[in-house]
Each structure stands twice: as C-alpha cells, then as structure tokens.
Amino acid sequence: MTAPAENRPTSYGQVSLAVIMRSAEANLAGNIHGGEIVKLADSTAGAVSARHVGGQTVTAALDEMAFLQPVHVGDIVHTYGQVNWVGRTSLEVGVRIEAQPHSDPTAAGLHVASAYFVMVAIHADGSPREVPQLLLETETDHRRWREAEIRRAHRLAKREEILRSRGH
Ligand SMILES: CC(C)(COP(=O)(O)OP(=O)(O)OC[C@H]1O[C@@H](n2cnc3c(N)ncnc32)[C@H](O)[C@@H]1OP(=O)(O)O)[C@@H](O)C(=O)NCCC(=O)NCCS
C-alpha cells in the first residue's frame, strides 16, 4: 500500500505543456481535430494529478469540455492545468487551453478550450488510494474549489439518478 503524501499547495501541481500542431492532427479544412485537444488536456491533467498525489492516477471522468475557437495547423497550443479540488481518493483538475500562431510570438494566446477532469489516485493493483489535501493559496483557488464542489454534486447526482432509473 502507498502512504498518502503530505499536503500540497495548489502551485505545487501546476503544469503547462506546449505543442506545435501538425497536419497529421488536422481535418481537410486545416482545423485540428477536437480529439487532439482533448488528448493534450488529458495528458496535462494526468501530469497535474500525478504531481499532486506523487504517484499513479487514472482519468475517471471528463466533463464540460467547451471548444471556443478553432485551432489550426501551425498553432502552438499551450495548456495550463492545476488541481481545483480534492476529495478522499479523487481530485478535479481544471485545464485551460490557448493557441498562438507559430509565426507571431507577439500574438496573445487565444483561449480555445477549457475542461474539467476527475482523476483518481490508485495503488499498484488499480484500487483507489487517498490523496493529499490541497492548500488553497489565492482567492482564485477558493473560487475554483467552490465551483468544483458544484460540478461534483451535479456529476454524482446525475450518476445516482441514472443508476436509480435502471433499478440499481
Ligand atoms: C476510476 C476508478 C479507479 C474508480 O474506481 P471505483 O472502484 O469506482 O472507486 P470508487 O467508487 O471508490 O470511486 C473513487 C473516487 O472516484 C470518484 N469517481 C469515480 N467515478 C466518478 C465519476 N464518474 N464522476 C465523479 N467522480 C467519480 C468517486 O466519487 C470517488 O471519489 P472520492 O474518494 O474522492 O470520494 C475505476 O473506475 C477505473 O479504474 N476506471 C478506469 C480508469 C481508466 O482506465 N481511465 C483511462 C481511460 S482509458
């Protein structure tokens, strides 16, 4: 069994990735497939959660992935992730995705998507394990925690209702 690590401040788990988009990731119109953006966001959430828990995590759920703008071949996509909330064995990671044309380093990053991932810390046998507590550092961290609690309540209520409708 893996012992729970010490508590972590929000800044400890912050991770940013940057990837240049290639034609292999695009459709015929030159826009990047949404799935590629989801994969990048998931990789970011995986890095954030692994750093926070100091071990292996899996993606349990993904919701509210909103695509706000198209991403094009040649854009540099930047992802920014951090832990928003922690429970007993799960945590929510928020990921913001921005794109910038590779030919213009002065261009401000355009907010193209955001997503919220539920990650679960696991032991080597795949069973859930306890996660370190999260030390909130800023007012924004407190706001994200409150909003993550609302999303969790909705997720769990939806799951309960569906299971109830199936007679479980
Ligand atoms: C995620 C997984 C470990 C959960 O296992 P489980 O036996 O259902 O565990 P539990 O029911 O105790 O749930 C563990 C935690 O996850 C949370 N959770 C699980 N599914 C969830 C969902 N759909 N939405 C929100 N939270 C969820 C639970 O609320 C609990 O949180 P808490 O301990 O902080 O209160 C298991 O379902 C699994 O291994 N799934 C596959 C993950 C994977 O392979 N992902 C990659 C995609 S290919």
The ligand as an ORCA input file, in Angstrom:
! r2SCAN-3c Opt
* xyz 0 1
  C     -11.664      5.415    -11.626
  C     -11.698      4.081    -10.890
  C     -10.323      3.777    -10.269
  C     -12.739      4.252     -9.747
  O     -12.822      3.018     -9.101
  P     -14.086      2.666     -8.162
  O     -13.887      1.308     -7.644
  O     -15.343      3.022     -8.872
  O     -13.852      3.655     -6.950
  P     -14.861      4.500     -6.079
  O     -16.298      4.244     -6.388
  O     -14.390      4.328     -4.674
  O     -14.533      5.985     -6.569
  C     -13.275      6.552     -6.296
  C     -13.405      8.056     -6.342
  O     -13.657      8.453     -7.686
  C     -14.829      9.241     -7.746
  N     -15.464      8.918     -9.042
  C     -15.463      7.737     -9.699
  N     -16.143      7.853    -10.850
  C     -16.574      9.139    -10.925
  C     -17.353      9.876    -11.856
  N     -17.823      9.312    -12.970
  N     -17.587     11.175    -11.603
  C     -17.119     11.749    -10.478
  N     -16.378     11.113     -9.549
  C     -16.131      9.822     -9.763
  C     -15.662      8.794     -6.549
  O     -16.585      9.789     -6.167
  C     -14.558      8.630     -5.509
  O     -14.132      9.918     -5.060
  P     -13.726     10.223     -3.517
  O     -12.953      9.046     -2.984
  O     -12.852     11.441     -3.614
  O     -14.996     10.474     -2.786
  C     -12.120      2.894    -11.809
  O     -13.453      3.108    -12.244
  C     -11.214      2.745    -13.007
  O     -10.120      2.211    -12.903
  N     -11.659      3.253    -14.189
  C     -10.838      3.205    -15.398
  C      -9.931      4.431    -15.447
  C      -9.123      4.482    -16.714
  O      -8.581      3.481    -17.160
  N      -9.036      5.684    -17.290
  C      -8.350      5.890    -18.519
  C      -9.335      5.948    -19.633
  S      -8.949      4.789    -20.884
*
